[in-house]
Amino acid sequence: MPSYKLLFSHREMVADLVRGLVREDWVAGLDFDTFLADLIEPGLPKQLRHWQPQIRYLLLDERRYAEAALAGLRNVAAALFRLENSRAPDDIERVVTSLVD
């Protein structure tokens, strides 16, 4: 199998590519398991597919939130996002101080 076909045979990678490249609201509503089921060969033999886990998750894109929007929120989730986006020790200190206040 050519390497590009092997690369695109991974459901998660294809789903991430679609989400990253198609910046449209309707993409968020796609059920990628159903969408990709007929397009990608399953990785497991047919007898084992019943036992393959079907996991749903919520993607939290921390980098989409601006510091200014998060700074006004007084909750742990906003503080965690701010910490994840911190670039300097002063940024981290500011977030920790806001939690203590």
Secondary structure, DSSP 8 states (H G I E B T S, - for coil): --HHHHHTT-HHHHHHHHHHH---GGGGG--HHHHHHTTS--SS-GGGGGGS---------GGGS-HHHHHT--SHHHHHHHHHT--SHHHHHHHHHHHH-
